[in-house]
């Protein structure tokens, strides 16, 4: 019997590691973009909702003020609407 033999296997995994890191960075960018988009959508919705209500209310007030003579029913409806808002 001869000398004991040792076999070594070496491979350069730099290419694989770099590819994996690149893929992780791409996924991270996609996730960040999605989170940013979701945040923008949420903030936009949260801002539009009260603004739409205010615009409706202002349009109603302008309509009442442009009506001559003032219609008591519309004024009472406007007061009721203001009470709902408060």
C-alpha positions as CSV (number, residue, x, y, z in Angstrom):
1,X,0.0,0.0,0.0
2,X,1.2,3.4,-0.9
3,X,1.0,6.8,0.7
4,X,-2.4,8.2,1.8
5,X,-3.8,10.4,-0.8
6,X,-5.6,13.7,-0.2
7,X,-7.9,15.2,-2.9
8,X,-8.6,18.8,-2.9
9,X,-11.3,20.5,-4.9
10,X,-11.2,24.2,-5.2
11,X,-13.5,26.5,-7.2
12,X,-13.8,30.2,-7.5
13,X,-17.3,31.1,-6.4
14,X,-16.8,34.9,-6.9
15,X,-19.0,34.9,-10.0
16,X,-21.8,33.1,-8.2
17,X,-21.6,35.3,-5.1
18,X,-21.6,38.5,-7.2
19,X,-24.6,37.2,-9.2
20,X,-26.4,36.5,-5.9
21,X,-25.6,39.9,-4.5
22,X,-26.7,41.6,-7.7
23,X,-30.0,39.7,-7.6
24,X,-30.5,40.6,-3.9
25,X,-29.9,44.3,-4.7
26,X,-32.4,44.1,-7.6
27,X,-35.0,42.6,-5.3
28,X,-34.3,45.3,-2.7
29,X,-34.7,48.0,-5.3
30,X,-38.1,46.5,-6.4
31,X,-39.3,46.3,-2.8
32,X,-38.2,49.8,-2.1
33,X,-40.0,51.1,-5.2
34,X,-43.2,49.2,-4.3
35,X,-43.1,50.5,-0.7
36,X,-42.6,54.1,-2.1
37,X,-45.5,53.6,-4.5
38,X,-47.8,52.3,-1.7
39,X,-46.8,55.2,0.6
40,X,-47.5,57.7,-2.2
41,X,-50.9,56.2,-3.0
42,X,-51.9,56.1,0.7
43,X,-50.9,59.7,1.4
44,X,-52.5,60.9,-1.8
45,X,-55.8,59.2,-0.8
46,X,-55.7,60.5,2.7
47,X,-55.2,64.0,1.4
48,X,-57.8,63.8,-1.3
49,X,-60.6,62.6,0.9
50,X,-60.8,65.7,3.2
51,X,-60.0,68.1,0.3
52,X,-62.9,66.7,-1.7
53,X,-65.2,67.2,1.3
54,X,-64.0,70.8,1.7
55,X,-64.5,71.5,-2.0
56,X,-68.0,70.1,-1.9
57,X,-68.8,72.2,1.1
58,X,-67.4,75.4,-0.5
59,X,-69.3,74.7,-3.7
60,X,-72.5,74.4,-1.7
61,X,-71.7,77.7,0.2
62,X,-71.0,79.5,-3.1
63,X,-74.3,78.2,-4.5
64,X,-76.2,79.4,-1.5
65,X,-74.6,82.8,-1.6
66,X,-75.3,83.2,-5.3
67,X,-79.0,82.4,-4.8
68,X,-81.1,85.5,-4.5
69,X,-83.2,85.5,-2.4
70,X,-81.7,83.0,-0.1
71,X,-83.6,79.7,0.0
72,X,-84.3,78.9,3.6
73,X,-84.3,75.2,2.9
74,X,-80.8,75.2,1.3
75,X,-79.5,77.3,4.3
76,X,-81.0,74.8,6.8
77,X,-79.4,71.9,4.8
78,X,-76.0,73.7,4.8
79,X,-76.3,74.2,8.6
80,X,-77.1,70.5,9.1
81,X,-74.2,69.6,6.9
82,X,-71.9,71.8,8.9
83,X,-73.1,70.2,12.2
84,X,-72.3,66.8,10.7
85,X,-68.8,67.9,9.9
86,X,-68.2,69.2,13.4
